Amino acid sequence: MCTIIVFVIIDTRDLTDKMKAVLKMNDRGDYTIPAAHLYEHQWLWDSCFIALGLSTYNVRRAQSEILRLLKGQWSNGMMPNMIFSHNGHADARIWQSKLSPFAPEGIATSGITQPPLLAEAIYKIGQRLKPAERRMWYRKVYPALLSYHTWLYRERDPHHEGLITLIHPWESGLDNSPVWTRAMHDNTIPWWIRLIDRLPLEFIINRIRKDTRFIRSSERSTTLEILVNHHVQQRLRAKAYNSEKILLRSHFQVQDLAFNSILIRNNQLLFKIAQDLRRTIPESLRNSMKMTVDALQELWDPTEGVFFSRNFITHQLIDEPSIMTFMPLYAGIITSHQKDRLVELLKNKHWNTKMPVPSVPTSSGQFSPTRYWQGPTWVNTNWLIIDGLLRCGEKELAKEIAEKTLAVVAHHGSYEYFNPLSGDPLGAQNFSWTAALCLELLSRVGD
Ligand code: GLC
């Protein structure tokens, strides 16, 4: 079974086998780690992407991936971005989720969330089940899903603006995206962090940093970014992860474009799941969901002709071009003028690189082809763009990006990210969401 793919022929059966082998290698029983050594825990949006891939050949295992995520849910509805591999792990001691009265018993987690793709994973798993089984599945997970979306609005939209505010770059999943590094520099960075950053300590710091033990430091966040992120995490912990206290005075407060776009689509899917179960979503949540659709338009900059994230306090748009630019395609509720503009940008040379779509356009002063979310191409954001393009009728462009994505992975393997200028592999090897989303894309080949 071979499909002709732009410039190369991909053996889809071979690629399928290799991608399944990656997921098997990272399987820890009822959850999948993103990659050995570097990421040893269960991550929220990783597991949602992983479940999408698993559901193409093992629905039961996809269900257990999601059920394990739900074990980490807090009693107030919060879904943590990490569930630690074991309670005594050093990372669990850093977070100390037990400080919050809402943290679950007996399972250590972080105290912040990640992009809300849970409904996407739950819905797609449901689509692969027979109607009776599907309803059983939805009935099992619906209360948790509803309580997560309710938590997002209750705790992170205090002014009822319809937009969720994130309090840490790790919540966006796009850690060092220029949008977030700008937010970081807009605030006072503690003097001791600046001092450490200026001293020639790179060698010592790289010995302490776990990530640079496995990956070249030029492919990761800078030491300054890491130190600030850890410092802010400690401040969140000091407030026992209480959103109300945190939002009174917080280093980071960003109405993140990608997160809110993802929320819009996942609200729609939550709605479909509720419909299937003949349940009514509470009115206040329904109102908030509608408000988000309208509020997205406030993030549109008519002069630049793009959407941006916004500072929650100043209400100023953060005019940094990044991969977030295209996430409203996934939201699926933009005007046809806005859609045409985003499609035009995807074809522009600054975005349409050899291996599209870069996390930052080549025209930006922040562009670096190798540094994490500051230029490299990631398969998960490509998947979100492809899915959005397909739903708005841009089949050709979706197919082109999907083919290039599959081709680069078939050639190099399931890497964490890729150099957008050369296609060279970067970051962790055998990375789970790359494998899972290739499987999901392969399941659509011929559509
Ligand atoms: C990095 C990524 C984040 C991901 C995590 C685990 O922190 O920025 O999006 O969830 O790794 O793969």
Residues whose N, C-alpha, C, O or C-beta is under 5 A from the ligand:
A	BS01	GLC	P34 Y39 W43 D46 G173 L174 D175
